[in-house]
Amino acid sequence: MRAGGVGENGGMDLAGMSVDELVSAVQHSEQLRRAGRENSGRLLAELHSREGLSWPAIARMTEIRQTTAYDLARPFLCSSSEGDDPTE
């Protein structure tokens, strides 16, 4: 493994990273996290709208908490589905 790089097991050599490298890595990690959550939201919304699955069913199938699944999907739901809040 090289200093500041990613090791063979995917772990990062944090001790070998400069402060600038750490900040850059955090920013990149957050970009990936936001993109992943957006992608999950789109997929969950599609499951709900296409298959008509309930939020409890989606939660069971995906092993994501029901309210989390709904919160991720909410920006991508059509207006007629938005009233289907799983917490009500």
Backbone as CSV, one residue per row, in Angstrom:
resi,resn,N_x,N_y,N_z,CA_x,CA_y,CA_z,C_x,C_y,C_z
1,MET,0.850,-1.180,0.000,0.000,0.000,0.000,0.888,1.232,0.000
2,ARG,0.516,2.220,-0.800,1.302,3.445,-0.819,0.732,4.426,0.200
3,ALA,1.558,5.343,0.681,1.114,6.331,1.664,-0.030,7.151,1.088
4,GLY,-1.065,7.333,1.887,-2.198,8.137,1.456,-3.115,7.432,0.482
5,GLY,-2.804,6.204,0.157,-3.602,5.490,-0.834,-4.557,4.518,-0.204
6,VAL,-5.209,3.798,-1.066,-6.138,2.765,-0.631,-5.394,1.447,-0.644
7,GLY,-5.488,0.722,0.452,-4.807,-0.551,0.555,-5.528,-1.641,-0.205
8,GLU,-4.926,-2.807,-0.200,-5.495,-3.946,-0.925,-6.871,-4.322,-0.401
9,ASN,-7.094,-4.101,0.891,-8.379,-4.469,1.482,-9.394,-3.333,1.420
10,GLY,-9.070,-2.247,0.720,-10.000,-1.130,0.598,-9.864,-0.105,1.704
11,GLY,-9.091,-0.413,2.746,-8.880,0.541,3.830,-7.884,1.612,3.426
12,MET,-8.054,2.792,3.961,-7.162,3.890,3.618,-6.073,4.009,4.671
13,ASP,-4.879,4.386,4.238,-3.764,4.653,5.139,-3.904,6.094,5.617
14,LEU,-4.720,6.306,6.625,-5.021,7.651,7.094,-3.798,8.357,7.657
15,ALA,-2.923,7.620,8.313,-1.737,8.228,8.913,-0.825,8.836,7.857
16,GLY,-0.854,8.310,6.649,0.007,8.805,5.587,-0.597,9.947,4.788
17,MET,-1.802,10.372,5.147,-2.485,11.414,4.381,-2.267,12.785,5.009
18,SER,-2.078,13.790,4.153,-1.977,15.169,4.629,-3.371,15.666,4.997
19,VAL,-3.426,16.813,5.660,-4.718,17.407,6.011,-5.513,17.706,4.740
20,ASP,-4.862,18.249,3.724,-5.554,18.540,2.464,-6.110,17.268,1.828
21,GLU,-5.339,16.185,1.883,-5.811,14.909,1.330,-7.001,14.377,2.123
22,LEU,-6.951,14.533,3.450,-8.070,14.093,4.284,-9.335,14.885,3.965
23,VAL,-9.197,16.216,3.850,-10.352,17.061,3.526,-10.916,16.679,2.168
24,SER,-10.046,16.495,1.193,-10.482,16.107,-0.144,-11.185,14.755,-0.115
25,ALA,-10.648,13.820,0.654,-11.248,12.486,0.758,-12.629,12.555,1.408
26,VAL,-12.782,13.403,2.426,-14.086,13.567,3.079,-15.091,14.138,2.085
27,GLN,-14.682,15.166,1.342,-15.581,15.776,0.361,-16.001,14.771,-0.704
28,HIS,-15.051,13.981,-1.169,-15.359,12.964,-2.178,-16.309,11.906,-1.608
29,SER,-16.040,11.491,-0.384,-16.887,10.495,0.266,-18.318,11.006,0.414
30,GLU,-18.474,12.272,0.771,-19.806,12.853,0.915,-20.515,12.966,-0.428
31,GLN,-19.782,13.267,-1.487,-20.382,13.300,-2.827,-20.917,11.922,-3.199
32,LEU,-20.133,10.895,-2.907,-20.565,9.523,-3.194,-21.789,9.144,-2.363
33,ARG,-21.782,9.553,-1.088,-22.910,9.235,-0.207,-24.186,9.899,-0.719
34,ARG,-24.099,11.186,-1.071,-25.285,11.888,-1.584,-25.780,11.251,-2.881
35,ALA,-24.851,10.911,-3.758,-25.239,10.283,-5.031,-25.892,8.926,-4.779
36,GLY,-25.362,8.176,-3.834,-25.937,6.873,-3.504,-27.333,6.990,-2.926
37,ARG,-27.535,7.973,-2.045,-28.863,8.176,-1.453,-29.858,8.637,-2.512
38,GLU,-29.404,9.490,-3.429,-30.290,9.941,-4.508,-30.685,8.762,-5.395
39,ASN,-29.706,7.940,-5.731,-29.981,6.767,-6.562,-30.949,5.819,-5.849
40,SER,-30.713,5.580,-4.567,-31.624,4.722,-3.798,-33.027,5.303,-3.779
41,GLY,-33.129,6.614,-3.618,-34.436,7.261,-3.605,-35.186,7.064,-4.905
42,ARG,-34.484,7.219,-6.015,-35.119,7.022,-7.328,-35.599,5.575,-7.484
43,LEU,-34.770,4.635,-7.068,-35.131,3.220,-7.178,-36.324,2.879,-6.286
44,LEU,-36.315,3.387,-5.063,-37.424,3.129,-4.143,-38.727,3.740,-4.660
45,ALA,-38.652,4.946,-5.197,-39.846,5.587,-5.758,-40.386,4.780,-6.929
46,GLU,-39.490,4.240,-7.733,-39.917,3.426,-8.878,-40.597,2.141,-8.402
47,LEU,-40.035,1.502,-7.377,-40.675,0.306,-6.809,-42.088,0.628,-6.339
48,HIS,-42.215,1.749,-5.653,-43.523,2.129,-5.110,-44.515,2.454,-6.222
49,SER,-44.081,3.216,-7.212,-45.029,3.636,-8.254,-45.311,2.540,-9.270
50,ARG,-44.291,1.799,-9.663,-44.494,0.788,-10.705,-45.207,-0.440,-10.170
51,GLU,-44.788,-0.916,-9.040,-45.349,-2.157,-8.500,-46.490,-1.908,-7.517
52,GLY,-46.686,-0.657,-7.125,-47.742,-0.356,-6.165,-47.472,-0.944,-4.792
53,LEU,-46.210,-1.187,-4.501,-45.856,-1.783,-3.216,-46.052,-0.782,-2.088
54,SER,-46.496,-1.282,-0.955,-46.641,-0.430,0.224,-45.258,-0.173,0.813
55,TRP,-45.156,0.873,1.626,-43.866,1.164,2.268,-43.453,0.056,3.233
56,PRO,-44.381,-0.558,3.987,-43.971,-1.694,4.814,-43.416,-2.849,3.971
57,ALA,-44.037,-3.112,2.813,-43.550,-4.189,1.938,-42.166,-3.850,1.392
58,ILE,-41.979,-2.608,0.983,-40.671,-2.183,0.472,-39.623,-2.305,1.571
59,ALA,-39.988,-1.919,2.790,-39.052,-2.025,3.914,-38.642,-3.478,4.147
60,ARG,-39.611,-4.380,4.091,-39.289,-5.804,4.286,-38.387,-6.323,3.173
61,MET,-38.698,-5.954,1.941,-37.942,-6.464,0.790,-36.510,-5.927,0.742
62,THR,-36.352,-4.646,1.093,-35.043,-4.000,0.944,-34.227,-3.982,2.228
63,GLU,-34.893,-4.296,3.351,-34.259,-4.240,4.667,-33.808,-2.820,5.022
64,ILE,-34.558,-1.837,4.506,-34.358,-0.435,4.850,-35.544,-0.031,5.708
65,ARG,-35.305,0.725,6.768,-36.418,1.179,7.602,-37.461,1.869,6.735
66,GLN,-38.708,1.619,7.057,-39.826,2.127,6.269,-39.769,3.649,6.120
67,THR,-39.537,4.362,7.214,-39.503,5.825,7.135,-38.289,6.313,6.356
68,THR,-37.178,5.602,6.460,-35.986,5.968,5.693,-36.247,5.774,4.207
69,ALA,-36.862,4.657,3.849,-37.173,4.393,2.442,-38.075,5.493,1.885
70,TYR,-39.087,5.865,2.647,-40.003,6.916,2.194,-39.280,8.259,2.074
71,ASP,-38.467,8.589,3.075,-37.736,9.861,3.040,-36.798,9.937,1.841
72,LEU,-36.142,8.829,1.518,-35.257,8.805,0.352,-36.050,8.958,-0.941
73,ALA,-37.206,8.317,-1.006,-38.009,8.309,-2.232,-38.823,9.579,-2.425
74,ARG,-39.165,10.256,-1.354,-40.103,11.387,-1.410,-39.807,12.404,-2.514
75,PRO,-38.555,12.839,-2.726,-38.322,13.830,-3.792,-38.649,13.311,-5.196
76,PHE,-38.760,12.004,-5.347,-38.950,11.408,-6.667,-40.346,10.824,-6.869
77,LEU,-41.208,10.984,-5.887,-42.571,10.470,-5.989,-43.436,11.452,-6.752
78,CYS,-44.355,10.932,-7.549,-45.310,11.814,-8.219,-46.246,12.368,-7.152
79,SER,-46.866,13.482,-7.416,-47.675,14.167,-6.404,-48.811,13.301,-5.864
80,SER,-49.339,12.384,-6.653,-50.434,11.540,-6.172,-49.963,10.521,-5.144
81,SER,-48.663,10.183,-5.140,-48.138,9.205,-4.186,-47.646,9.852,-2.908
82,GLU,-47.431,11.164,-2.920,-46.830,11.814,-1.768,-47.703,11.750,-0.534
83,GLY,-49.006,11.628,-0.693,-49.876,11.535,0.460,-49.798,10.193,1.154
84,ASP,-49.051,9.286,0.614,-48.931,7.923,1.134,-47.809,7.845,2.165
85,ASP,-47.818,8.765,3.124,-46.776,8.835,4.150,-46.865,7.611,5.054
86,PRO,-45.791,6.863,5.220,-45.833,5.632,6.013,-45.959,5.883,7.503
87,THR,-45.755,7.115,7.955,-45.823,7.388,9.387,-47.221,7.777,9.838
88,GLU,-48.131,7.948,8.888,-49.501,8.347,9.255,-50.390,7.145,9.421
